[in-house]
Amino acid sequence: TGLVTLDPGFMNTASTTSAITYIDGDEGILRYRGYPIDQLAKDSTFLEVAYLLIYGDLPDAETLEAVTRRIKRHTILHEDFKAFFTAFPANGHPMAILQSGISALATYYQHTLDPKDPYQIELSTVLLMAKVPTMIASIAKRATGLPLLYPDASKSYIEDFIRMTFGLPYQRHDVDPAITRALDMLLILHADHEQNCSTSTVRMVGSSHANIYASVAAGVGALSGPLHGGANEAVLEMLNRIHTGGDTVDQFMTKVKNKEDGVRLMGFGHRVYKNYDPRAAIVKEAAHDVLQRLGKNDQLLDIAMGLEEIALHDEYFIERKLYPNVDFYTGLIYKAMGFPTQMFTPLFALGRLPGWIAQYREMIADPTTKIGRPRQVYTGQPERQYQPTDKR
Ligand code: CMC
């Protein structure tokens, strides 16, 4: 069987070539299709970035308008989903419901499942971009028991998502443009991150030519873990625990450094960034702006800044090159916007959606793609002989 190399966690193995996202972890650089993340975060919109990731270049005004219109035509979810969502316990985790919901799209759009048919790939791309925000808003509503809202094509993509999440029937729901802009920006920051755990999962599942819904649903599952997207929820729980008097900031940091009960400073550290995560720098600034704008003086922000201040000057963190990652400050913004903690990771999923789609499509279009099938180093028993139970 030849020589195999053991590389736990794929620390040193490139699984693919890709022309989508560039990261230089030592310098703290992130670019989508060549564009620096800070420029996109400042001036672009989520739908424009989605187009950039999926098609390779920024759209001109006419193309962007046509794509936006096409997505808006498909935002309504099949009515069956109302019953589908109520089939889960009301307190079931939104990520579990979202994973199931995306997977279920394959049963409704059976004419879009063939990854080798360009027409079907195009349509499934539009359907996913259109329906996932409606799905996430419906899942949020299901958790509270409040009535679902239908999409409104006259609103912008992000504004309508916020309206569907928080609005009520027959009540005007004006969304502060600064909040819409902040969420747009956060989704841009999450839109792709090359071969991270969930994206690698999407590619792995898709490499068997599984349809895009099955592949993206698997990505949602990977994202839900606290070492990946689930970290944004875990950060807020950590800050809450410190705030409600579990430990002081110093006591907590001592536990982290002593690795007591495997406690980690959530929202810190990254496989690739050995420098400040460029996304975290932008999010930190946004956290201050949004909280100020909403007039919310959240003590959890002070705790977070206190933790960061200690970490940046502490030998344990310096030695290991641990810096805040994108998840450290995002939860504080989502909380200020009114999202319940359990909705934080679905917001990450919405942001990462165009990245998953772009990577799936790149993988399918690449003639050198082979089914993902890692090898192993066997450490079990050598051959032995079966014995009947009375001889064991
Ligand atoms: N707190 C305390 N110690 C840490 C942390 C942390 N957050 N992260 C890493 N370390 C230590 C770790 O214990 C190890 O120490 P030692 O060398 O003494 O054994 C060393 O740093 C290297 O860590 P690792 O686990 O080998 O690094 P990795 O590249 O396998 O893991 C990571 C990367 C992101 C999973 C990890 O840093 C972590 O668990 N962070 C907390 C969870 C988190 O914030 N995840 C979000 C990641 S960014 C966005 C996303 O993907 O969602």
Residues whose N, C-alpha, C, O or C-beta is under 5 A from the ligand:
A	BS01	CMC	P226 L227 H228 G229 A231 V256 V263 R264 L265 M266 G267 F268 G269 H270 R271 R320 N325 V326 D327
